[in-house]
Amino acid sequence: MCMIIFIKCLPSTENTWRLHRKYINPCFSLNMLLGFFGIYNKTANELSDVLEKYVGQDASDLRMVFARSMINTSTETTMGKTLEGTKLDLLPQYQICMKAIMTQMFWPWYQYNFIFQFHNLFKPMKAAKKIISRTVNQLIEDNINDTAINNNNNNSESEERPIFIKQAIKLAKENKFTMEDVDAFETTATAIYNALFCLAENTDCQDRLYEEIMDVIPDDIEITYDHIKDMPYLTMTLNESLRLLPPIMLNPREATEDFQLYDKSWIPKGVQFIISIYHLHRNKKYWGPRADEYDPENFSPENVGKRHPFAFIPFSKGARNCIGWRYAQFALKVALIKLIRKYKFTTDYKLKDSVIIPTITMNFQDVPKLKVSLR
């Protein structure tokens, strides 16, 4: 539920999208992302410190705590700055925009502003977009000014760590895309909360993950990419929560050619449609009779090898997959390691009893509350 700057991957034309993707792909290369691990550790430590105040308290809805932490991760890795120290809270603005997007998705006539202007979300959405745009533009301007100052002073500080927005600004100056192509959207906080909820309900899995963490990192040190590679059960537990509770439930697409579905029906070229990731991830054809139950063994190497590779698409698949999927995975894993290492999470909520609200981003009708205790 927090923000990250990225290039829109569904522009008006296929050629425009391919051009943008070509230019921005290097910003999410493995080498680029490895430079973010210091920030991942820093914000995860800060989140861990914030959670201390909830130790021993009644179970709480901690979503906003996670969201505000992840927005700092996102803005610092993409723009080199956080929103800390400001009075600005972008989360309410983001939520207003998401409600407007959902309205326009399910009632397509609202995609036309001359109709949508009469909806009660129109004015709040315009105001929210203005606040978000002003904030993003200010961060961009700050980066441009910082770069100019560093260049004038022959200072190499701006090159010390890779920042996505610097590449975006460079491409904008070269007219390879405009700053209007920069948008905001990120769901890392939702994914972390869902993962902790699943582990809180399944404490045996949480204990096994804790043992793996302590085996690989017995001391409280900075987490690296090499540490993460040595934690297969961490990946299994995270993927299982992403399967059952995908942060993005609906995936809009447009057919670039006529194609036939498995039931022999046809989708004509140019038709826009929505893929339900939520239902795909619970399809008993691919996940067996216990498809609605939490079981990290679904992602053991043996079971993964038996399954269709497109049965699990939390970050979409194919050419238009989420460009930041590895970024999200690394941020999620570092945060989970830090939190599970220090805290034990429990809950009285049951996944089987949860009612999921069908929106673009996953939401519960009754949000599971988590109880936090020190290990």
N, C-alpha and C positions, 0 to 999 in steps of 0.2 A: 504493500500500500504506500510505498514511498517512491520517490522519483529518481529517475536516471535519465540523462540526456542520450538520445540515440537518433539515428537517421530513420525516418519513416520507411518501412519496408513494403508499404502498399501504396505507392504513388499512383498517379493517373495513368501512366503508361509503363509497359514492360521494359522498354529501353531505358527510361529514366531510372527505374528501380535498379536495373542491372548496373548502370553507371555509378549510382550512389553506393551500391553494395561493394563494387570493385574498389572504390576509393576509401571506404571506411573499414573494410575488412582488416587492414593492417593494425587498426587501433585495438582490435580484440585478438591479436595473435598471442600465442603462448608466452613469448618473450615479453610482450607488453604487459600481460596480466601478472606475470611473476613479479613485476615491479610494484604491484599493488599489495603484496602480502604484508608489508609493514603497516599499511592503512587498515587492512582487514584485521590484523592483530590489535591495533590501537582502538578501533571502534568496538571490537568484541570485548576488550578489557573494560572499556567504559560502560558498555551494556551490562557486563557482569557486576560492576560496581553499583550500578543503579538498582539491580535486582536485590541487593543486600537489604534494602529497606522493606522488602516484601517477605523476608525470611520470618517464619513463625506467625505470619498473618493468615487470615482466612483466604481461601482461594479467590483469585482475582482475575479479571479480564486484563491481560497485559499487552494486548495488541498495539495500543498506542505507544507503549514503552519501546517495543521492538521497532515500530514504524519510525519513531523519531531517531532511533539509533541508526537504522539503515539509511535514512535520508542523509545523514552525515557521511556514511560510507560512500554513498552515491555521488554526492556533490564534491567530496574531496578527491575521489578517484577520477571523476570526469572533468572537474573544473579546478581542482587544486585548492578548493576552499570549502569550509563548512558553513552552516547557518548558525552555529553556536555564537552566542554573544549578541544575537539580534532578537528582536521581539517578534520576528516573523514566524508564523506557523503555516506552512503550505499544505498540511494534510487536509484541513477542512476544504480548502479550495480544490484540491485534487478530488475529494469525494464528491463535491458538487459536479465537477466535470464528468466523473464516471457515471453519475446518475443520468446526466444529459445524454451521454453516449449510449447508454442502455435504452433510454427512451427512443432515441433515433434509430437504434438497431431493430427494435421490436415493432416500432410503428414508423415505417420508412417515409411516410409523408412528412414527418417532422424533420427530415433531412433538408427540407427547403425552409430557409429562414423566414420567408414571407408567411409560412404557416406556424413554424416553431415560435415565432415572436409572441404568439398569444398563449404559449404554455407558461406555467408558473416557474419553470426552471430556466427560462430564456435569460432574464435579467441577472439572476445569480450566476449563471454560467458565464455570461459576458464579463461580469465583475471578477469572477475567479480567474478566468483566462488572462485578464489584464494584469492581475497581481502576479500570476505565475510568469507571464511573459516579461513583466518589468523586472522580476527577480533574476530570471535567466539572463536577460540582456545586461543587467548590472554585473553579474558574475562574468559574463563574456567580456564586457568592457574592462573590468578589473584585470582580467587575464591579459588583454591587449596592452593595457598600461604597464602591467608588471613586466611583460616581455620587452616593451620599449625601454623601460628603465634599466633592466638587466643588460640589454644590448648596448645601451649608452655607457654603462659602467663596466662593460666587458665582463659581466658576471655570468657564470655558467650555472647559477642556481636553478634557472628555469629548465635546464636540461637534466637535472639530477634525477627526476622521476618522470615517467611517461604519463602525460595527462591527455585524455581523449580530446578535450575541447581545444587544445592547441592545434591538433591536427585538423579539427573541424574549421577553426578560424583560418588556417593555412589554405584549406580547400576553398573556403568562401572567397578569400582574396584572389584565388586563381580562377574564380567563377565556375568551379566544378560543381558546386551547389550553393544555394543561398541559405541564409540563416533561417528563412521560413521553413526549410526542410528539417529543422531541428525540432524535435518534440520531446515529450516527457512521459515516461511510464515505467514502472518497475514494481515487482511483486515479491521481492526477497523477504520482506518482513512477514508477509502472509505465509510463505513457505516455511520459514523458521518456526512460526507459531504452530502451524499444523504439524510439523515434525515433532515438536515438543509435546503437543497434545497426544499424538499417537504413542510416543514413548512413555508419557505419564500414565496412560491407560494400560500399557503393556510393560510393566516394570521389569519383567524378566528380560525383555529385549533391551531396556535401558541399562540394566545391570551388565549385560553382556557387552554393550557398547562401551560402558565405563571401563570394563576390564581391558578391552582392546586399546582404549585411549591410554590407560596407565602402562600397558605393556610397551607401547610405542613411544610415549612421552612421559616417563616417570617423574620428571621434574617440570615445574611450571615455567616453561621457556617459550620463546616465540615460535609459532607454528610455521612450518615451511611446506613447500610443495612436496618435498620428499616424504615428510611425515604423512601427508594425506594419501599419497600413493600406497603407503603401507597399512592402510586401514580399510580393508574390503567390507567389513561389517558396517562401517560408517556409511559407505556408499549404498549398501543394501537397505539400511533403515531409512535413509533419506529418499531413495527412489521409491520405496514402498509408500511413504507418506505423500510423495508427489503423484503416485498412481491413484491412491484413494481420494486425495484432496488436492487436485491440481490447482495451482493459483489462478491459472487462466483456464476457464471451463469451456469457453466457446472460441472457435477459431474461424473467422470469416475468410472466405476465399472467393475467387472468380475463376470460372472455367476458361482456360485459354484455348481449349479445343473440345469437341464433342467427346464424351467418354461414358462408358457403361458401368453401372454399379453392380454389385454382386447379385442383386435381385433381378437383374436384366433390364432395369429401367435406365433411361438415358438422361444425362445432364447436357444440355446444348451449350455450345460455346457462348461466352458472354454472360451466362447466368451466375449471379452471386448466391452463394450458399454458406451455411455454417456447419462446421464439424463440431460435434459434442465430444470434447476430450473426456469429460467426466463419464459419459456412458461407455465410450470405447474402453476406458481403463477398468470398467467393471463388467465387461462382456464375458460371460461364462465360457464362450467359445475359446477364448484365449487364456483366461485366468482360472478356469475350472469352477467347480461348484461352490468354492469358498471365496469367490471373487470379491465379495463385500467385506471380507475380514482382513485384518492387518497381519501380514506374514512376510517378514523380510526375506524368507527363503525363496520367495517368488523371483528374487534377483540373485540367486546363487548362479555361478557360471553354468552349471548343468541346466537349470531351468531357463535361463536366458537363451541358451543355445537351441532350445526346442521351440522357441516362440517366434512368431512373425516379428521382424524388427520394427514394424510400424504399429504394433499393438500398444506401445508405450511412447507417447509423444508429448511430454509435459512442456517441451520447448518447441513444439511442432517438428516437422521433418521436411526434408527436401531442400530445394534451392532457397525457399523463403522461411527457413527455420529461424528461430530467435538468434540474432547475431551475438547476443550477450550471454549465451547459455553457459559457457565456461566461466565467465565472470560471476554469474549467479551461483554456480556450483561451488566455486572457491570461497566466496563470501559466506555461503550457507555452512559449509563444512568447518571453516575456522570458527564461526560463531557457535556452532553446535559443540565442537570440541571444548571450547572455553567454558561453556555453560554446564555441560554434563560433567566435566571434570570437577567443578566446584559445587554444583547443586544437584539435588534430587528433586524431580518434579512428579507430582501426583495429581490425580483428578477424580472426581466422582462421576464425571460425564462419560457416556458410552457412545462410541462411534456409531453403533448400530441404531441408536435412538436419535441421532442427530438429523435435523432437517436442513438440507442445503438449499439456499436461495439461488435460483438460476440467473446469475448475472455474468458479465464478462470475467470479473475477478470473483473468486470463491468467497462466499459469505455464509455464515451459519444463521439460522433463525434465532437460535439461543446459543450465544457464544460460549464455548467451553471455558471454564475458569480453571486456572492452574494454582496449585499450592507449592510454594518453594521452601525447601529446607536445605541447610548446609550438610555436606557429606562429612 
